Amino acid sequence: MKSIHRNNSGFTLLELVAVTVLIAMLAGMIGVTGIKRYQARNLEATARRFYNLARYARYLAINRHAPCKLILDTEKRQIYLNLQSVDQTTGQVRQVIVKDRYCKPIELPASISLDNIQIMSFELAATYDSREDANHDNNADETQSQKVISYLPDGSADAALISITNGKKSYTLTIEPGNARPRIHNGAVDQLEQSIIDLDLAS
């Protein structure tokens, strides 16, 4: 009789466990890298929206001939514009949240926050030069959780430095008081000497 030879070339249990562990490690590394890239893209997208909102505030103040306010609400985690409006019937002046095709309030994601907010009125900006003096703000519309950057119809605004961060990477928005033009810098406030990213040109 012919002997029957069985094929014993299959994987052993130890080999299967080793392959499973290796696949799990690779998946974990890919997952961590993917999360970091997503967080970085999310932060850049939020910084871009913040920058565009600051530009639009200047545009509205000049073209509507009315003061416009950029509100930073750290408690509700929102950034939005308030435009001064006069009721044609009653003549009352009121603040209206701007919502149109070009502008919508920003809801900050859970992983992103505003940091090191420094705002100085246009009058004080002409007097103080150092960043340490930038927290001397006399804006009466501010509360503990809300910070206000005011834009005037003449094209001026409060000077401001605001960092937006996810805890690992930061961008800093600066607003020049004389012409109210915003700029986005790569890094936190203490890193402003590094390269500047113009998100308007990068789009």
Secondary structure, DSSP 8 states (H G I E B T S, - for coil): ---------S--HHHHHHHHHHHHHHHHHHHHHHHHHHHHHHHHHHHHHHHHHHHHHHHHHHHTTS-EEEEEETTTTEEEEEEEEE-TTT--EEEEE--BTTB--EE--TT-EEEEEEEE-HHHHTT--SGGGGG----TT--SSEEEEEE-TTS-B-EEEEEEE-SS-EEEEEE-TTT--EEEEES-GGGTTS-EE-HHHH-
